Amino acid sequence: MIDTSILHKAFADRFGRVGIAYAAPGRINLIGEHTDYNGGFVFPGAVEQSITLVISPNGTDRVNAYAIDLQLEASFSVNDTDGPSDVNMRYVYGVVREMIAAGVSVAGFDVVYGGDVPLGAGMSSSAALECCFATALNDLFGGGRLDRMTMAKIGQATEHKYVGVMCGIMDQFASMYGRKGSLMRLDCRSGEYEYFPWNPEGYKLVLVNSSVKHELVGSPYNDRRRSCERVAQMAGVETLRDCTWRQLEELRPRLADEDYRRARYVLGEKDRVLAVCEALQRGDYEEVGCQMYLTHDGLAKDYEVSCDEIDFLVDEARRVGVTGSRIMGGGFGGCTINLVKEGLYDRFCSEVKNSYKNRFGIDCQIIPVLVGNGARRL
Ligand code: GLA
């Protein structure tokens, strides 16, 4: 998390008074990728990297926002029906409008925000931004009335309606419900969730950011979702969660090969999440790692959301003897998530950095994972 005093100072310089600070984290996901919008299971945790804001109501109907990292400012009325065109500010505007639609009387406010969730790394900086604003506005204008799931859904609706990414609920759920030291298993169909203490003795979780910016806005992310929906519809089920292997094979002759492969990945991932849960109960991290590699194969070959740089990072992990490695998040760039034996950690970091630079001429960034708390007032 960034040093909040920087934001307090920027707020005071800009608006001449004192504000209140809130933070909401990005996330990792151990396994269960592209399963959320298919009604399946996900296994995320919040990270310490967060979006932080300093805010104060201003007694008008206007929102005056300043994004300190991007040096971007915007001013709009909470009653504005179009909102700002800048995509970054549309997240702020979308949350304001969705909070109002949920019955919270949001009025004007001044705000400065920033953070240390790397943008475009697949760590859900946008969900962190949405959840941070939802938490602050719920507190300041709603008397804390909305529950966390409602706020997560407000973040998701913001993506759908104001940004055009038809995402699932995983990222916003993780940002709202994160708990230090625990991963969570969420059943995206029922909304039931469980905390799993994450303390894999002898192993570390580490992200490698490929520096290839993943951008879900306007990306084929929505096409993947549509493929899944087509197959579910033909199988006569609401989501692929309820589609069996047998149903899929029976449908195969009538499916476009691409749609078939997308669904094959999703059904496989459903099985892998359950295999990982059982392996975790036994403390069998080697099995967890095997499943991570299998997920990557499916995401690369059947779901086709990887890229050369990421495939290289996963191959390097395998070569060095890392227990598990795969692309994380929506795909099309971003990070790999790696389960690494402590004794191998230093060698893995230095070898992967060097070989990546030699191969692509760009630096990758090693990000150790610390599982942190969800959205909150500071
Ligand atoms: C993005 C979306 C999530 C989820 C992941 C893939 O992060 O926002 O809802 O679909 O991709 O698992």
Boltz pocket constraint, residues with backbone or C-beta under 6 A from the ligand:
constraints:
  - pocket:
      binder: B
      contacts: [[A, 32], [A, 33], [A, 34], [A, 35], [A, 36], [A, 37], [A, 122], [A, 124], [A, 167], [A, 168], [A, 169], [A, 170], [A, 171], [A, 329], [A, 330], [A, 331]]
      max_distance: 6.0
